[in-house]
Amino acid sequence: MDLIEFWERSKVTIDSLVTKFVDDVKDWEVMEMSKYIMKDGKRFRGTLVFLFNDALGGEEKNAYQGALATEILHSASLALDDIVDYDLTRRGMASAWAVYSNRRVIFVSNFLIPTALKIISSYGKEALNISIELWKDTAIGALKDIYGDKREYFKTVELKTASLFKLPAMLASFSSGKKDLIEKLLDAGRILGIIYQLVDDYVDCVKLDPEKLVGSAKQLFELTNGKVDPFVVNKYAELKSEYLKLISLIPFFNEYNELIMALPDFLTMGLLAESGIKNKLF
């Protein structure tokens, strides 16, 4: 099985978990908006829970709650980001706030976030506490994304994006019963999240006029004086090397090593292919 096959299989499972979750919401209006907010996601972050869990010898069913909670938090964060950024579309559809109003979406997000944290609490107090800290980091990162400058670029992306990559990697340590690996898995998630946002920002720098850039993409453009290509190529190579060195220290089952090693390229190629600039960097 390659990484695409693993992701596609995991996505089917996560979609069913999401469907059951929203169908069980008692209030019909909250259910309707929750269903819309969580519709059609790639489920990649939830897949990370499954991948790291399985690679560490965990039972996949023990990762269900972690994958679901991760997807709930990610979807809620996107719904709130769209309000802040005035984005009218998400995943090829109208953004949730454009359909239901920003007030309603904020209220529903305020329902989804503690619900996800309650789900995470099934893994114990330590998992919950770490998750709360990571969610707080996303809030700080969102502020830095709007009000920070180029000097804080990597701090911004680590907080606003990598926190929700650290989360699924960390939860896999609990679902697999390998809590001694929490720090290493958090670090693996951190690097993957930085890679993801770096390439995502690169895409914006290539496709948008400089005056239309906002947030971390604008910070990246200013940090590099517009010379984003060589900077991103070199930084990606550095981050990938750091990631491969780190995961070599984690006792994954052999059959999963290639899948986990492929994650940086999988993320990068996916973003570039989706944007239509697949071969511009690599």
N, C-alpha and C positions, 0 to 999 in steps of 0.2 A: 504493500500500500504506500502510495506517495502522499505528499502533504495535501495536495488538492483533494484527493480521495478522502483523506481523514477529515478535512474541513467540511466537505460536502456531506459526509455521513454524520458528523457532529451537528451540523446545521439543522438537519432533519430532526434530531433529538431535541435540540434547543428550541426549535420552532414549536414542537409539541409541548414542551415545558412552558413556554410563553403563552401558548393558547390556553392551556389548563389554568395558568395563573390568572389571566385576565377574565376568563369565564367564571372563575370563582369569586371575583370581586362582587360584593353584594349590591352596591349602589350602581344603578344602570348607567347613569351619566358618567361616573368615574370609570366604569368598565369600558364604555364606548371610547372615551378619550385615551385611556390607557392602551386600549387595543390599537388605536391610531398611532400613538406615540411610539409603540414598540413594533409596528408593522414593517416587514421587509428589511430588517437589518442584516448585515453580512454575518453577524454572530461570530466574528473572528475572536473577540476577547473571551467570549464564553468557550470557544474551541480551545483556547489556551489552557483553561482549567482542565479540560479533558486530556489534552496532550501531555501536560506535565504530570497530571495525576496518573495516567496510564503508564507513562514512562518510568514512574517511580514505583510501579507495582500496585497502585490503588485500584479498588473496585470502581468501575465507571459510575455505578449508581450512587456512590458516595460523593461524586463530583456534581451531581445534578443541582443541588442547592447552590453551590458556588457559581456554577455557570449561569443559572437563572438570575441570581442576585447581581452578578456582574453585568448582565445584559439590561436589567432594570435600571441600574445606576447609570450605565452608559447612555441608554435611551433618554433618561430624564435629563442628563447633562446636555445632550444635543438639543432637546426641546427648549431648555433654558437658554442655551447659546444662540439659538435662532431668534429668540425674543431680543436678546441683547444686541445681536448683529443686524436685526431687521431683515433676516434672510426669509424670503418668501417661499423657497422650495427646499425640500429635503428628500433625498432618495427618489428623485423624479416625481414627487408629489408636492402638493401645497404643504408648507410647514404647519405643524399643529396649531400654532398661535394664529396663523392666517385663516384657519378653519373655525377654531373654537374661541378665539380671543386670547390675548396675553394673560388676562386675569385668571381665566379658567385653567389654562395650561400651567400657570404658576401654582395654583392650588392643587392640581392633580400631581404635579411634580413633588410638591410637599407631602403628598400621600405616598408616592412611589419610593422616595428616598428612604424614609424610616422603615417602610415595609421591606425593602431590600436588606437593610441593616439587621432587621429582625430575623430574616432568613439566614443571614450569615451567623447570627448568634447561635444557631444550631451546632456550629463547630466549636463553640466555647467562647469564654470571655476574652482570651488573647486574640483570637481571630477577629472578634468584634472591635476590640480596641484599636488594632492595627488598621482595620477598614475605616473606622471613624477618622483616624489621623490622615489616611490617604484621601478621604473625601474632603477634609479640611484643606489639604494641599491643592486639590483641584480648584477650590474657591479662591485661594491665594493666587494660583496660576492664572485664573480667569482675570483677576485684577491686573496682574502683570502683563497679560496679553493686551489689555486695553491701554494701560497707563505706564507700562515699562518702556525701556529703550534698548538699543542694540547691545549695550554692555551686559544686559541681563538675559540675552537671548536663550542660552542653554538652561538657565535657571527657570525661565518662563516655560519652556517646552517640557522640562522635567516635571514641573508641578502641574501644568494644565493638561498634559497628555500622558506622560509616562506614569502618572499615579494610577490611571485606569488600565495600565498594562501590568504594573506591579501588583495590583489587586488580584487578578486571576492567577498569576504565578504563585503568589503567596498563599492563596486559598488551596491550591493543589498540595501544599505541604501539609495542610490539615486533613484534606479529604483522603490523602494517601497514608496518613499517619507518620509522616516524616518531618516533624516539627523542628528537628535539628537543622533542616535545610532552609528555614525561613529566610535568613539573610541572603543566602546565595540566590534563592529564587526571586526575592525582591530586586536584587541587583540585575538579574537576567531580564526581568520585566522592565526595569528602568532603561536599560540599553535598547531594548526593542521599541519602547515608546519613544525614545529620543530619535531613533532611526526613522520611525514612522512619521513623526512630525517634521523632521528635517526634510524628508523627501516630499511630504505634502506641501510644505512651505516652498520648496524648490519649484514644484509644479505651478504654484501661484505666481512665483517670480518670473517664470518663463511665459506663462499664458496671459498675464494681466499687465496692463500699463503700470509703470511705477507709481503714478499718482492714485491708482485704484487699490494699491496694496494696503492691507490693514493688519493689525495684530502682529503675531510672530513672523508672518511672511514679510511684513514691512521691516521688522527688526533684522531679519536675515539679509534682506536686500541692502539695508544701510550698513550692516556689519561688514559686508563684503564689497561695499562700494559698487554694487551691481554686478560684480564678477562672481556670480553664484556657482557656475559650473565647476571650476577647479576646486573651490572651497568645499562643495558638497561631495565631490568625488573623493577628496582626501579625507574628509571627516567621516564619510561612510566607511571607508577602508579601515580607519582607526577604530571606529565603534564596532565594526564587525569582528576585527581581530580581538578586541577586548571581550566581546561576547563569546567567541569560540574558545578563548582561553578559560573563561569562567565556567562554561558548561562542561568543559573537560574535567572539572573538579567535582561535578555532581554525578552521583552513581545512577545514571539512567540505565534502563535495560537496553542491551545492545541493539535490538531491533528498532528502537526509537531514535537512536543517535542521529541518523541521517535526516530524519524529519525535523528534529530540533535544530540541527546545524543549518538547515535550509531556511529557517524562519526569517533571517534578515533579507535574503534575496527574494523570498516569497512576498514579503511586505512591500519591498521596493518595486519589484517588477509589476506587482498588482496595481500599485498607485500610478506608475508610469504608463502601464497599458490602458488603464481606465481613463487617463488624461489624453491619450493619443500621442504621447511622446516616449514610447516604449524604449527605443534604442538610443536616446539622446545622451544618456550618461554612461551606460555600461555595454 
